Amino acid sequence: MNYILFDDQKVREDLLPLTFTRPIADIRFGIRTMREKWEKLLGQRTSTLTEKYLNKKFPIVKAEDNILINSSICPSEELLNQINNLKANQALVGKTKVVAMRLSLDNLESMETSDTSEIILDADTICINNVWDLFSKLDTTIVKDYNCITEGRKSQAISKTNHIIGNGEIFIEEGAKVEYAYLNTNDGPIYIGKNAEIMEGAVIRGPFSLGDNSTIRPLARINGPTSIGPHSKVGGEVSNSLIMGYSNKVHDGFLGNSIIGEWCNLGADTNTSNLKNTYDDVRIWNYRQETFVNTGLQFCGLIMGDHSKAAINSMFNTGTVVGVSVNLFGGNFPRQFVSSFNWGGFNGFRKYNLKKALQVAEKVYTRRNLEFDQIEKDILIEIYESTISI
């Protein structure tokens, strides 16, 4: 069977700015991305139905018989059984969204579903509906991913230099280094990826995951549930946050109830507010509705899109949303919504020069021994051109 993960358009818009640069399937939700979760359960590769300007990086593979799966929904055996039982031109439908469809090549080409019959979903699911779900549901998703990744496997030995608190689980992948750290598993497991390192004096409370080739700096304080993707460097204090990968928060400063995209950098002593002095629910900018919306959460910090940077001593107010390729600097708090490709801070913004933005992106790729090719350039150019008037 040919499996295609498709973007739920409403959810995609509600996940901006993170989905400017990737389909929903490649959002990290817990330890793994949604695609990694589905491919593990399916036992095969998937392709993607997403925005046209992302097609070259995330192409679709079509066949005579196709099953399309809503990539905002976490997989389960029960759900997969219902999906695989779909007949031609049938759709599996939940309370608020289409979960999956089985379409022939002709129907896929036209996305014509008028003849599709509906089957009602009969399975419990975990979904991404709003951007803040990515940190508010981390406790559940880290635990589920941990159990799936480690099932039937044996962890590397834990060095006796570490101080272990609690009787919970710790899994250390091959090549990882953890010495003289405090690891507290009372509230959830701790997962350390391949060739990752937790340096001396760091205090880690689960649920927590550290991606491959990532580093926790000395004396860092990490409160779970927190997930740090691959190739990242993190220090200071972090609480209930998701760092997608390839990003740095090396120095002291507080990051709480926040989501940081890829290729981001938070300068020394960058701090985020995650609680209003009035203890009211936090409101954040919603791209789809073009207004601030109530999260229903008392704690919500910073949402930052890919390639954005904050200078030393930066401060972010509660519920700040920063777009793609933003360069923030200067004292005091910037406004609570900063659109993509802006350069500045509290004293005002001007448009980030596109040529300069592309040069910076190329440099950070080179530092990771990766190529910033024309496909990557074209994605940023498209985002720039589509947001230049915002």
VENJO-V833590 format. One record per residue. N is the residue number from 1. PHI is phi in whole degrees, -180 to 180 (999 if undefined). NEAR is the number of other C-alpha atoms within 12 Angstrom. D_LAST is the distance of its C-alpha to the last C-alpha in Angstrom with 1 decimal. Layout:
n & phi & near & d_last
N & PHI & NEAR & D_LAST
N & PHI & NEAR & D_LAST
This chain:
n & phi & near & d_last
1 & 999 & 23 & 42.3
2 & -96 & 29 & 38.9
3 & -103 & 36 & 36.3
4 & -124 & 37 & 32.6
5 & -93 & 42 & 29.9
6 & -110 & 41 & 27.2
7 & -79 & 41 & 23.7
8 & -73 & 33 & 23.8
9 & -60 & 23 & 20.5
10 & -63 & 25 & 20.0
11 & -65 & 35 & 20.8
12 & -56 & 34 & 18.6
13 & -68 & 29 & 15.5
14 & -74 & 33 & 16.9
15 & -96 & 42 & 17.4
16 & -62 & 41 & 13.9
17 & -88 & 45 & 13.0
18 & -65 & 44 & 16.7
19 & -91 & 38 & 17.0
20 & -63 & 39 & 14.3
21 & -110 & 41 & 17.3
22 & -160 & 42 & 20.3
23 & -73 & 41 & 21.9
24 & -56 & 46 & 23.0
25 & -57 & 41 & 26.4
26 & -105 & 39 & 25.6
27 & -78 & 44 & 24.3
28 & -80 & 47 & 27.0
29 & -137 & 49 & 28.5
30 & 98 & 48 & 31.5
31 & -80 & 48 & 33.3
32 & -112 & 42 & 32.4
33 & -76 & 36 & 29.5
34 & -61 & 38 & 29.7
35 & -64 & 38 & 31.0
36 & -61 & 30 & 33.6
37 & -63 & 37 & 34.8
38 & -67 & 34 & 35.3
39 & -67 & 27 & 36.9
40 & -64 & 22 & 39.3
41 & -72 & 24 & 40.4
42 & -73 & 26 & 40.5
43 & 74 & 15 & 42.3
44 & -159 & 16 & 40.4
45 & -75 & 20 & 37.1
46 & -122 & 33 & 34.3
47 & -119 & 33 & 31.6
48 & -136 & 36 & 28.2
49 & -109 & 38 & 26.5
50 & -144 & 33 & 22.8
51 & -64 & 27 & 19.8
52 & -58 & 20 & 21.0
53 & -72 & 26 & 19.1
54 & -97 & 29 & 20.9
55 & -62 & 22 & 24.2
56 & -67 & 22 & 25.7
57 & -82 & 24 & 25.5
58 & -128 & 29 & 26.3
59 & -73 & 22 & 28.5
60 & -96 & 28 & 30.2
61 & -112 & 27 & 34.0
62 & -111 & 25 & 35.7
63 & -141 & 21 & 39.3
64 & -65 & 18 & 41.7
65 & -129 & 25 & 41.3
66 & -131 & 38 & 38.0
67 & -112 & 41 & 37.0
68 & -100 & 44 & 33.3
69 & -120 & 43 & 32.4
70 & -67 & 46 & 29.4
71 & -78 & 43 & 28.2
72 & -87 & 43 & 26.9
73 & -112 & 39 & 30.6
74 & -71 & 41 & 32.9
75 & -78 & 40 & 36.1
76 & -155 & 26 & 39.6
77 & -60 & 19 & 43.0
78 & -62 & 17 & 43.3
79 & -66 & 30 & 40.0
80 & -62 & 33 & 40.8
81 & -60 & 18 & 44.2
82 & -66 & 29 & 42.6
83 & -64 & 36 & 40.2
84 & -70 & 26 & 43.1
85 & -86 & 21 & 45.2
86 & -64 & 31 & 42.8
87 & -98 & 22 & 44.5
88 & -54 & 29 & 43.0
89 & 62 & 29 & 40.3
90 & -109 & 31 & 40.2
91 & -126 & 33 & 37.2
92 & -98 & 36 & 37.3
93 & -124 & 27 & 35.4
94 & -95 & 24 & 34.6
95 & -68 & 16 & 33.9
96 & -126 & 16 & 30.2
97 & -155 & 27 & 29.5
98 & -75 & 32 & 31.3
99 & -88 & 40 & 32.8
100 & -160 & 44 & 34.3
101 & -141 & 43 & 35.5
102 & -113 & 43 & 38.3
103 & -128 & 36 & 37.7
104 & -73 & 27 & 39.7
105 & -59 & 21 & 38.2
106 & -62 & 18 & 38.1
107 & -69 & 25 & 36.2
108 & -67 & 28 & 33.8
109 & -60 & 18 & 33.1
110 & -99 & 11 & 32.2
111 & 52 & 20 & 31.1
112 & -82 & 17 & 33.5
113 & -122 & 22 & 34.6
114 & -64 & 13 & 36.3
115 & -94 & 16 & 39.6
116 & -80 & 24 & 38.7
117 & -89 & 20 & 40.8
118 & -109 & 25 & 39.5
119 & -113 & 25 & 41.1
120 & -81 & 22 & 40.2
121 & -61 & 26 & 39.2
122 & -131 & 18 & 42.0
123 & -158 & 23 & 40.8
124 & -75 & 18 & 39.1
125 & -134 & 24 & 35.7
126 & -109 & 26 & 33.1
127 & -123 & 33 & 29.6
128 & -94 & 37 & 26.0
129 & -114 & 31 & 24.3
130 & -137 & 34 & 21.6
131 & -61 & 47 & 20.1
132 & -73 & 44 & 22.5
133 & -60 & 35 & 25.4
134 & -66 & 44 & 25.2
135 & -108 & 41 & 26.8
136 & -75 & 36 & 28.5
137 & -108 & 32 & 30.6
138 & -64 & 41 & 31.4
139 & -59 & 34 & 35.0
140 & -71 & 31 & 35.9
141 & -73 & 39 & 34.1
142 & -63 & 41 & 35.5
143 & -63 & 35 & 39.0
144 & -64 & 28 & 38.9
145 & -65 & 35 & 37.7
146 & -58 & 37 & 40.2
147 & -62 & 24 & 43.0
148 & -70 & 24 & 42.1
149 & -68 & 27 & 41.7
150 & -96 & 25 & 44.9
151 & -57 & 14 & 47.2
152 & 74 & 10 & 50.5
153 & -116 & 14 & 49.5
154 & -115 & 15 & 50.9
155 & -71 & 24 & 48.9
156 & -64 & 21 & 49.8
157 & -63 & 19 & 52.1
158 & -92 & 29 & 50.5
159 & -58 & 21 & 51.8
160 & -73 & 13 & 54.3
161 & -73 & 17 & 52.5
162 & -83 & 24 & 49.8
163 & -106 & 22 & 50.2
164 & -96 & 27 & 49.6
165 & -117 & 22 & 49.1
166 & 93 & 18 & 49.6
167 & -110 & 15 & 51.0
168 & -75 & 21 & 47.7
169 & -98 & 31 & 46.9
170 & -132 & 40 & 45.6
171 & -126 & 35 & 45.0
172 & -118 & 35 & 44.8
173 & -77 & 30 & 44.2
174 & -58 & 22 & 46.1
175 & 86 & 20 & 45.5
176 & -76 & 29 & 43.7
177 & -125 & 31 & 45.0
178 & -139 & 43 & 45.2
179 & -135 & 28 & 47.6
180 & 54 & 24 & 48.3
181 & -108 & 31 & 45.4
182 & -104 & 33 & 45.5
183 & -120 & 45 & 44.6
184 & -107 & 31 & 44.6
185 & -108 & 29 & 44.8
186 & -60 & 22 & 45.8
187 & -103 & 26 & 42.5
188 & 164 & 34 & 41.7
189 & -75 & 40 & 42.3
190 & -125 & 49 & 41.1
191 & -119 & 51 & 40.2
192 & -120 & 44 & 40.2
193 & -75 & 39 & 39.1
194 & -60 & 27 & 40.9
195 & 58 & 24 & 41.2
196 & -84 & 32 & 39.2
197 & -143 & 35 & 40.5
198 & -111 & 45 & 40.7
199 & -83 & 29 & 42.1
200 & -62 & 26 & 44.8
201 & 85 & 24 & 44.3
202 & -69 & 31 & 41.2
203 & -115 & 36 & 41.3
204 & -120 & 49 & 39.9
205 & -117 & 38 & 40.0
206 & -76 & 41 & 39.5
207 & -68 & 45 & 38.0
208 & -150 & 51 & 36.5
209 & -137 & 57 & 35.8
210 & -123 & 50 & 35.3
211 & -73 & 40 & 34.3
212 & -55 & 33 & 36.3
213 & 64 & 29 & 36.5
214 & -100 & 38 & 34.6
215 & -133 & 37 & 36.0
216 & -102 & 48 & 36.4
217 & -76 & 33 & 37.3
218 & -57 & 28 & 40.4
219 & 67 & 25 & 40.5
220 & -65 & 33 & 37.2
221 & -123 & 37 & 37.1
222 & -118 & 43 & 35.5
223 & -103 & 37 & 35.7
224 & -78 & 41 & 35.3
225 & -76 & 43 & 34.0
226 & -140 & 50 & 32.0
227 & -129 & 56 & 31.2
228 & -117 & 54 & 30.5
229 & -73 & 42 & 29.9
230 & -73 & 36 & 31.6
231 & 54 & 34 & 31.6
232 & -125 & 38 & 30.2
233 & -126 & 37 & 31.7
234 & -135 & 50 & 31.6
235 & -140 & 39 & 33.4
236 & 72 & 33 & 33.4
237 & -112 & 35 & 33.0
238 & -132 & 44 & 31.0
239 & -139 & 43 & 31.4
240 & 43 & 42 & 30.3
241 & -135 & 49 & 27.5
242 & -122 & 56 & 26.5
243 & -111 & 53 & 25.8
244 & -63 & 44 & 25.1
245 & 143 & 40 & 26.9
246 & 56 & 35 & 26.9
247 & -130 & 40 & 25.5
248 & -126 & 39 & 27.2
249 & -136 & 42 & 27.8
250 & -78 & 31 & 31.1
251 & -104 & 29 & 31.9
252 & -63 & 29 & 32.6
253 & 134 & 29 & 30.0
254 & -107 & 36 & 29.2
255 & -125 & 48 & 26.9
256 & -135 & 39 & 27.3
257 & 49 & 44 & 26.2
258 & -134 & 45 & 23.3
259 & -132 & 50 & 21.9
260 & -117 & 52 & 21.3
261 & -73 & 48 & 20.3
262 & -91 & 43 & 22.1
263 & 63 & 41 & 22.3
264 & -101 & 41 & 21.2
265 & -143 & 39 & 23.2
266 & -107 & 43 & 23.8
267 & -67 & 32 & 25.8
268 & -56 & 26 & 29.0
269 & 64 & 24 & 29.2
270 & -73 & 37 & 25.6
271 & -131 & 36 & 25.9
272 & -114 & 41 & 24.0
273 & -84 & 31 & 24.9
274 & -125 & 36 & 25.6
275 & -146 & 26 & 27.5
276 & -76 & 19 & 26.9
277 & -62 & 13 & 29.7
278 & -87 & 11 & 30.2
279 & 63 & 15 & 30.5
280 & -74 & 18 & 28.2
281 & -60 & 22 & 26.3
282 & -86 & 31 & 22.9
283 & -108 & 30 & 19.7
284 & -132 & 39 & 16.6
285 & -70 & 35 & 13.0
286 & -117 & 33 & 13.3
287 & -64 & 31 & 10.7
288 & -67 & 19 & 13.2
289 & -89 & 16 & 13.9
290 & 54 & 15 & 10.6
291 & -162 & 15 & 12.8
292 & -82 & 20 & 15.1
293 & -123 & 23 & 18.2
294 & -79 & 21 & 21.7
295 & -79 & 25 & 22.8
296 & 74 & 18 & 26.4
297 & -112 & 25 & 27.0
298 & -82 & 24 & 28.4
299 & -116 & 35 & 27.3
300 & -160 & 40 & 23.8
301 & -105 & 43 & 22.4
302 & -117 & 49 & 19.6
303 & -113 & 49 & 17.6
304 & -126 & 51 & 16.5
305 & -75 & 45 & 15.3
306 & -58 & 43 & 17.4
307 & 68 & 44 & 17.9
308 & -92 & 42 & 16.5
309 & -135 & 40 & 19.0
310 & -127 & 40 & 20.1
311 & -74 & 28 & 22.8
312 & -59 & 24 & 26.1
313 & 62 & 24 & 26.4
314 & -72 & 32 & 22.8
315 & -129 & 35 & 22.5
316 & -123 & 42 & 20.3
317 & -71 & 35 & 20.6
318 & -57 & 38 & 21.6
319 & 68 & 44 & 19.1
320 & -86 & 41 & 16.3
321 & -117 & 44 & 13.7
322 & -119 & 44 & 12.6
323 & -76 & 46 & 10.7
324 & -86 & 47 & 12.4
325 & 53 & 46 & 13.8
326 & -107 & 45 & 13.0
327 & -116 & 40 & 15.8
328 & -106 & 44 & 16.7
329 & -161 & 29 & 19.7
330 & 97 & 23 & 21.5
331 & -78 & 20 & 23.3
332 & 67 & 22 & 22.5
333 & -87 & 28 & 19.8
334 & -71 & 33 & 16.1
335 & -64 & 26 & 14.0
336 & -83 & 30 & 14.3
337 & -136 & 36 & 10.7
338 & -120 & 41 & 9.3
339 & -74 & 42 & 6.5
340 & -62 & 45 & 8.1
341 & 58 & 40 & 9.7
342 & -113 & 36 & 9.8
343 & -133 & 32 & 13.3
344 & 149 & 30 & 15.0
345 & -174 & 31 & 15.9
346 & -57 & 22 & 17.4
347 & -84 & 15 & 17.9
348 & 127 & 19 & 14.3
349 & -130 & 24 & 11.8
350 & -135 & 22 & 11.4
351 & -67 & 27 & 10.0
352 & -69 & 28 & 12.6
353 & -59 & 22 & 15.0
354 & -60 & 27 & 15.1
355 & -59 & 17 & 18.8
356 & -67 & 21 & 19.3
357 & -61 & 30 & 17.2
358 & -68 & 28 & 19.4
359 & -64 & 21 & 22.5
360 & -65 & 27 & 21.9
361 & -60 & 36 & 21.5
362 & -64 & 24 & 24.7
363 & -66 & 19 & 26.5
364 & -71 & 27 & 25.9
365 & -65 & 24 & 27.1
366 & -61 & 16 & 30.1
367 & -63 & 16 & 31.0
368 & -101 & 20 & 31.4
369 & 60 & 12 & 33.4
370 & -117 & 16 & 30.8
371 & -97 & 16 & 29.6
372 & -89 & 23 & 25.9
373 & -87 & 19 & 26.6
374 & -65 & 15 & 24.9
375 & -62 & 19 & 23.9
376 & -65 & 28 & 22.0
377 & -61 & 28 & 20.4
378 & -63 & 22 & 19.4
379 & -64 & 31 & 17.6
380 & -66 & 39 & 15.4
381 & -63 & 29 & 15.0
382 & -62 & 23 & 13.9
383 & -64 & 35 & 11.3
384 & -59 & 30 & 10.0
385 & -68 & 19 & 10.2
386 & -82 & 17 & 8.6
387 & -118 & 23 & 5.3
388 & -62 & 21 & 5.6
389 & -89 & 13 & 3.8
390 & -85 & 19 & 0.0
